[in-house]
Amino acid sequence: MLERYVSQVDFNSYEDFVQNFKINVPENFNFAYDIVDEIAKNTPDKTAIVWCDENGDEAAFTFGDLKRYSDKAANFFRSVGIKRGDPVMLVLKRRYEFWFSILALHKLGAICIPATHLLTTKDIVYRNNAADIKMIVCVAEEEVIQHVEESMASSPSLKVKALVGGSKDGWYDFNSELQNAPEDFTRPTGDEASTNDDILLLYFTSGTTGMPKMVRHDFTYPLGHILTAKYWQNVQDGGLHLTVADTGWAKAVWGKIYGQWICGAAVFVYDYNKFVPKDMLSVITKHGVTSFCAPPTVYRFFIKEDLSKYDFSKLKYCAIAGEPLNPEVYNQFLKATDLKLMEGYGQTECTVTLGTFPWMEPKPGSMGKPAPGYNIDLLNEDGNSCEVGEEGQIAIRTDKRKPVGMFGGYYRDERLTQKVWHDGVYYTGDMAWRDEDGYYWFVGRADDVIKSSGYRIGPFEVESALLEHPAVLECAITAVPDPDRGQIVKATVVLAKNYTASDNLVIELQEHVKKVTAPYKYPRIIEFVTELPKTISGKIRRVEIRDNDKSKEE
């Protein structure tokens, strides 16, 4: 299947990869028909999904199963009025019905809007009206149901509601409807058929400032994740891949469907409510996961377990992204498992943009090098390309071509699109520097970089240093105005168990940072709190910390 969509599959080096990798995009590509149904036609018994939950329940689905269930779901959706271009929100956590539903929506040419179960009534109302959502399919959990029902009065576009795993008056019972729906769905033609330019997915990005933006991806987007799956996560035909992500986040389509299936790997889904490191390690080794991708937090918890108890013989490759990797985590995991952690970088707006690819030796803490098709530059405040070692904003030059899988702009917000993407350049808002070997190193969001006494200080480096201290569970670095230095570094710290805030601990943490990083980067102010303000996706809202500090001054 992969060979149909790339000009060359195997490469001898990173340089060969960059120069010769190319994705071939056919007309009117539709992932559900052209990948899933094609595999189902040729190898219907090939495993697509291996699913289990924290209670010990297990299930597996072949591509033949997926074709049948997605056809049934498409027939159900069509029976309640969903058609090409209609926005439908899925709030399904890690239920396997998510995959039936997203494929069905692709078959209809409808717009899929994956969302988290953590949304409040206000969040749902905003999304319903921003995207004119017509239908919501959600898990049968009391709080989720309540929020959706409370949103109805303020959501004129919302016409249809369906529950997965339960029933309630006023709601369709998705599982019953699926069971009763016809098994065959014919690919639409003419005006009902999707085109490459149609909207496949809308993701509401929960930014650290302002209301969420709607990231628009078209029907060619899944092909862009060939890069993500084959060459960053290194999935194998016949392998079993696990990416740790709820289906409400974009990371799920990075690692739980598109690129993995194009490359012939099955996806492993572990459905849990609370992350317990030893439980996840157990299911990874029990089910024979062969490739794994997770944020650094997961690995930080893993290395605190006795990893010698687990058989990692089937696990061949580990990828990591989401925040800079602490070298200590890298080294401890490597020592325990003999597996290198291969870092990468991307946004909801793109596929993997920078990565540590198989031919490269990882540098712990580095995002790696540019992916093929992405013309990456670092631009300073004057808009000029940065020299080696100079910090600048990560920018993607699109004047010659737009990478396959890159977004088409922010839905219904041309002003915001133009703000970040103009003159053939997309500005990511992320700061980094490049070393002499061409590896990129993350500094922080452009708005979060601290300027103190002429120095530029990236919050992540200081946060990483603090996190090495056993007293620190979580922390956030922000700037505080200072008449002499312009800005000084402040650390907002959540302490680990059995540690108590004190003046002595402040000094200890300050001295620790001085030793781990350059002395000028140490936090001159340390505030201890019980929790950090975060977005619903778990990103630290540094802007809220800064605003609180400002209000205290006033």
Helices and strands as residue ranges (DSSP letters): G 2-4, H 14-20, H 31-31, I 32-37, H 38-42, E 47-53, E 58-62, H 63-79, E 87-91, H 97-108, E 111-114, H 121-131, E 135-139, H 142-151, G 152-154, E 160-164, E 172-173, H 174-180, G 190-192, E 199-205, E 213-218, H 221-226, I 227-232, E 240-243, H 251-255, H 258-262, E 266-271, H 277-287, E 291-294, H 296-302, G 307-309, E 317-320, H 327-337, E 341-345, E 354-355, E 366-370, E 375-379, E 392-397, H 414-420, E 421-422, E 425-434, E 440-445, G 446-448, E 450-452, E 455-457, H 459-467, E 472-482, E 486-495, H 503-516, G 519-521, E 525-529, H 542-553
